[in-house]
Amino acid sequence: MLRYLVRRILLTIPVLLGVATLVFSLIHLVPGDPAQAMLGEGAAPQDIAELRKNLGLDRPLLEQYAAFLAGIARGDLGTSLRTGRPVTTQLLERVPADPWGRAFRLRVVDGGAKQFAIESSGADGEFATADDGTSKSR
C-alpha cells in the first residue's frame, strides 16, 4: 500500500510540471502586451517599460519560465494585480477551518510540525494547570 501511495505521489510531479508549463504558455500566448493592458491605451511608453521591468516581462522567456517554476516550488505564487497582496495568502484564507484545513494552513504557512503539535494539543493550544501547580495537557 505504501509503495502504491509513493508511486502515485511521484507520478503527480510530471502532471504538475505539465500544468505549470501549460499555464505559463497560455499566459504568454495571449495576444497583446500585459503591461499595456494593465495601464490602458493612454499610458506613457516609459510607464509601460517600467511596469514590464517590475513584472519581469523584459527578461528572456526561458528566464521568466525558470523564475515562474522556482516561485511555484517555494510556494510563492506572486502578487495579485487586483489587490496587491500575495496570492498564496489569499488562497490560504479560503482554506476551510476544519481540522484538515487548519493542518494544511499551518504546514504551508508556518512550515513547522511544532506549530501543528501545539495546535493539536488542545482547543486553544494552551496547557491547563492542575491544582497542585503542575502542568497537564488538556
C-alpha positions, 0 to 999 in steps of 0.5 A: 500500500505504501509503495502504491501511495509513493508511486502515485505521489511521484507520478503527480510531479510530471502532471504538475510540471505539465500544468505549470508549463501549460499555464505559463504558455497560455499566459504568454500566448495571449495576444497583446502586451500585459503591461499595456493592458494593465495601464490602458491605451493612454499610458506613457511608453516609459510607464509601460517599460517600467511596469514590464521591468517590475513584472519581469516581462523584459527578461528572456522567456526561458528566464521568466519560465525558470523564475515562474517554476522556482516561485511555484516550488517555494510556494510563492505564487506572486502578487495579485494585480487586483489587490496587491497582496500575495496570492498564496495568502489569499488562497490560504484564507479560503482554506476551510477551518476544519481540522484538515484545513487548519493542518494544511494552513499551518504546514504551508504557512508556518512550515513547522510540525511544532506549530501543528503539535501545539495546535493539536494539543488542545482547543486553544493550544494552551496547557491547563494547570492542575491544582497542585501547580503542575502542568497537564495537557488538556 
